Amino acid sequence: MKRRVTLILCATAALFLSACSLEEVSDVLEVTEDVLTAIEKENQQTEKGSNKAEEPVDEAGSILKTKGVIEPIPAKLVRPVDGDTAVFAFDADNDGKAEEFSARFLLIDTPETRHPQLGRQPLGEEAKERTAELLQGGDITIEFDIGQRLDKYSRILVYVYVNGKSVQETLLEEGFARVAYVYPPNTRYLNEFETKEGIAKKKKKGIWSMEGYVTDRGFNSK
């Protein structure tokens, strides 16, 4: 039994080095609950007095493969794409190397600038320019919500900040965006965003200045 546990521990260590979580290890080895308990006890004995948690190791493979709360991440702007999308570079694997990722800003929607069917919508270019201006105005951090990290187009889903100020809230308050694409559990700042949207709507700013332009499904270009 001791030999089996030792072999499993070796395999587990190898898999950890290739960024697998404890759950993934159990899937691969198909070990039973009592063996996992033995492994846990063995680890506790060899790590006496150590306060190391397993979560950071679990995330060492890629932040994008995890769920749950993590600290905001410093990012560099590669290029703005649209009012609610951009390309950022950041260290997703905790290996000290930045990679580029297309990003969709959580919980907002801005008019299109080059949609294949909708084409260029009113205030689309203005929203794009405002987003570019904001992103070029200081240090960027991105924040994931507790749910999925990627959308169906493999874009990261993030809250975006410049010098600590929310880009989403600015776009909503200035009338360049509406609250949209609300998919729980990624709704951490929904109330705050709706408050900012309400300010712009009340003042009839931007997209709210054109009657009937904003709909539940997007923007009415006709």
C-alpha positions as CSV (number, residue, x, y, z in Angstrom):
1,M,0.0,0.0,0.0
2,K,2.8,2.4,1.0
3,R,4.5,1.7,-2.4
4,R,1.3,2.4,-4.3
5,V,0.9,5.7,-2.4
6,T,4.5,6.6,-3.2
7,L,4.0,5.9,-6.9
8,I,0.8,7.9,-6.9
9,L,2.6,10.7,-5.2
10,C,5.3,10.7,-7.8
11,A,2.7,10.8,-10.6
12,T,0.8,13.5,-8.8
13,A,3.9,15.6,-8.4
14,A,4.7,15.2,-12.2
15,L,1.2,16.3,-13.0
16,F,1.4,19.3,-10.7
17,L,4.5,20.4,-12.6
18,S,2.4,20.3,-15.8
19,A,-0.2,22.5,-14.1
20,C,-2.9,19.9,-13.2
21,S,-5.1,20.4,-10.2
22,L,-5.8,17.8,-7.6
23,E,-9.2,17.1,-9.2
24,E,-7.5,16.5,-12.5
25,V,-5.0,14.2,-10.9
26,S,-7.9,12.1,-9.4
27,D,-9.5,12.0,-12.8
28,V,-6.4,10.7,-14.5
29,L,-5.4,8.2,-11.9
30,E,-8.9,7.1,-11.1
31,V,-7.9,6.7,-7.5
32,T,-10.3,5.9,-4.7
33,E,-11.3,8.2,-1.8
34,D,-9.3,6.3,0.7
35,V,-6.1,6.6,-1.4
36,L,-6.6,10.3,-1.8
37,T,-7.0,10.5,2.0
38,A,-3.7,8.7,2.4
39,I,-2.0,11.1,0.0
40,E,-3.4,14.1,1.9
41,K,-2.1,12.7,5.2
42,E,1.3,12.0,3.6
43,N,1.4,15.6,2.3
44,Q,0.5,17.0,5.8
45,Q,3.2,15.0,7.4
46,T,5.9,16.1,5.0
47,E,4.8,19.7,5.1
48,K,4.6,20.0,8.9
49,G,4.6,23.6,10.0
50,S,4.1,24.9,6.5
51,N,1.2,27.2,5.6
52,K,1.4,26.7,1.9
53,A,-2.1,26.5,0.3
54,E,-2.8,24.5,-2.8
55,E,-4.8,27.1,-4.6
56,P,-1.9,29.1,-6.0
57,V,-0.4,25.8,-7.4
58,D,-3.8,25.0,-8.8
59,E,-3.8,28.3,-10.7
60,A,-0.3,28.0,-11.9
61,G,-1.3,26.4,-15.1
62,S,-3.6,29.1,-16.4
63,I,-5.9,31.6,-14.7
64,L,-8.3,31.1,-17.6
65,K,-8.9,27.5,-16.6
66,T,-10.1,28.4,-13.1
67,K,-13.2,29.9,-11.6
68,G,-13.6,32.0,-8.4
69,V,-12.3,35.2,-7.1
70,I,-8.8,36.3,-7.9
71,E,-7.0,39.6,-7.5
72,P,-7.1,42.2,-10.4
73,I,-4.3,41.6,-12.9
74,P,-2.0,44.2,-14.4
75,A,-2.4,44.3,-18.2
76,K,-1.0,46.2,-21.2
77,L,-3.1,47.6,-24.0
78,V,-2.2,46.0,-27.3
79,R,-4.9,47.7,-29.3
80,P,-8.5,48.9,-28.8
81,V,-11.0,47.1,-31.1
82,D,-14.4,48.5,-30.4
83,G,-16.3,50.4,-27.7
84,D,-16.6,47.2,-25.6
85,T,-13.7,45.1,-26.8
86,A,-9.9,45.4,-26.8
87,V,-6.7,43.3,-27.0
88,F,-4.6,43.1,-23.8
89,A,-1.4,41.4,-22.9
90,F,-0.9,39.9,-19.4
91,D,0.6,36.9,-17.6
92,A,-2.2,34.3,-17.6
93,D,0.0,31.4,-16.7
94,N,1.9,32.9,-13.8
95,D,5.2,32.1,-15.6
96,G,6.4,35.7,-16.0
97,K,5.5,35.9,-19.7
98,A,2.7,38.1,-21.1
99,E,0.4,36.8,-23.8
100,E,-2.1,38.6,-25.9
101,F,-5.9,38.0,-25.4
102,S,-8.9,39.5,-27.0
103,A,-11.2,40.8,-24.3
104,R,-14.9,41.5,-24.0
105,F,-15.9,44.0,-21.3
106,L,-18.4,42.4,-18.9
107,L,-22.0,43.5,-18.6
108,I,-21.9,46.3,-21.2
109,D,-22.7,46.7,-24.9
110,T,-21.8,49.6,-27.2
111,P,-22.9,50.4,-30.8
112,E,-21.1,48.5,-33.5
113,T,-18.6,50.0,-35.9
114,R,-18.0,47.2,-38.4
115,H,-20.6,44.5,-37.8
116,P,-21.1,42.2,-40.8
117,Q,-24.9,42.7,-40.7
118,L,-25.4,45.8,-38.8
119,G,-22.5,47.8,-40.2
120,R,-21.7,51.1,-38.5
121,Q,-24.2,52.2,-36.0
122,P,-24.8,55.7,-34.6
123,L,-22.3,56.6,-31.9
124,G,-20.3,53.4,-32.6
125,E,-17.2,55.3,-33.7
126,E,-17.6,57.7,-30.8
127,A,-17.8,54.9,-28.3
128,K,-14.7,53.2,-29.8
129,E,-12.7,56.5,-29.7
130,R,-13.8,57.1,-26.1
131,T,-12.7,53.6,-25.0
132,A,-9.4,54.0,-26.8
133,E,-8.9,57.3,-25.0
134,L,-9.7,55.8,-21.6
135,L,-7.4,52.8,-22.1
136,Q,-4.5,55.0,-23.2
137,G,-4.9,57.2,-20.1
138,G,-3.0,55.2,-17.5
139,D,-2.2,51.9,-15.9
140,I,-4.6,49.1,-16.8
141,T,-5.8,46.3,-14.6
142,I,-8.4,43.6,-15.5
143,E,-10.6,41.7,-13.2
144,F,-12.4,38.4,-13.7
145,D,-15.8,37.6,-12.1
146,I,-16.5,34.3,-10.3
147,G,-17.8,32.4,-13.3
148,Q,-16.5,31.5,-16.7
149,R,-13.4,33.4,-17.9
150,L,-14.0,33.0,-21.7
151,D,-17.0,33.6,-24.0
152,K,-17.9,31.4,-27.0
153,Y,-15.5,33.3,-29.1
154,S,-12.6,32.5,-26.7
155,R,-12.4,36.2,-25.6
156,I,-11.7,36.8,-22.0
157,L,-14.6,38.3,-20.0
158,V,-13.3,41.1,-17.8
159,Y,-13.9,44.3,-15.9
160,V,-11.4,46.9,-17.0
161,Y,-9.8,49.7,-14.9
162,V,-7.5,52.5,-15.7
163,N,-5.7,54.0,-12.7
164,G,-8.3,52.2,-10.6
165,K,-11.3,53.6,-12.3
166,S,-13.9,51.4,-14.0
167,V,-13.9,51.8,-17.8
168,Q,-17.4,50.2,-17.9
169,E,-18.9,52.6,-15.5
170,T,-17.4,55.6,-17.4
171,L,-18.9,54.4,-20.7
172,L,-22.3,53.8,-19.1
173,E,-22.4,57.1,-17.3
174,E,-21.4,59.1,-20.4
175,G,-24.0,57.4,-22.5
176,F,-21.8,55.3,-24.8
177,A,-23.0,51.9,-23.5
178,R,-26.0,50.1,-22.2
179,V,-26.1,47.3,-19.5
180,A,-26.3,44.0,-21.4
181,Y,-25.2,40.4,-21.6
182,V,-26.1,39.6,-18.0
183,Y,-25.1,36.0,-17.4
184,P,-25.0,34.9,-13.8
185,P,-22.8,34.4,-11.8
186,N,-20.7,37.0,-13.6
187,T,-22.8,39.9,-12.2
188,R,-20.6,41.3,-9.4
189,Y,-21.1,44.9,-10.4
190,L,-24.5,44.8,-12.0
191,N,-26.1,47.1,-9.5
192,E,-23.4,49.7,-9.8
193,F,-23.5,49.5,-13.6
194,E,-27.3,49.9,-13.7
195,T,-27.0,53.0,-11.5
196,K,-24.5,54.6,-13.9
197,E,-26.7,53.7,-16.9
198,G,-29.7,55.3,-15.1
199,I,-27.8,58.6,-14.8
200,A,-27.1,58.7,-18.5
201,K,-30.6,57.7,-19.3
202,K,-32.1,60.3,-17.1
203,K,-29.9,63.0,-18.7
204,K,-30.6,61.6,-22.2
205,K,-26.9,61.4,-22.9
206,G,-25.3,59.7,-25.9
207,I,-27.3,56.6,-27.0
208,W,-30.2,57.7,-24.8
209,S,-30.6,61.0,-26.7
210,M,-32.1,59.2,-29.7
211,E,-35.7,57.9,-29.0
212,G,-36.1,54.2,-29.7
213,Y,-32.4,53.7,-30.5
214,V,-31.7,51.5,-27.4
215,T,-33.6,48.2,-27.3
216,D,-33.5,45.1,-25.1
217,R,-31.7,43.4,-28.0
218,G,-29.2,46.1,-28.8
219,F,-29.4,49.2,-30.9
220,N,-32.0,50.0,-33.6
221,S,-30.1,51.3,-36.6
222,K,-33.3,51.8,-38.7
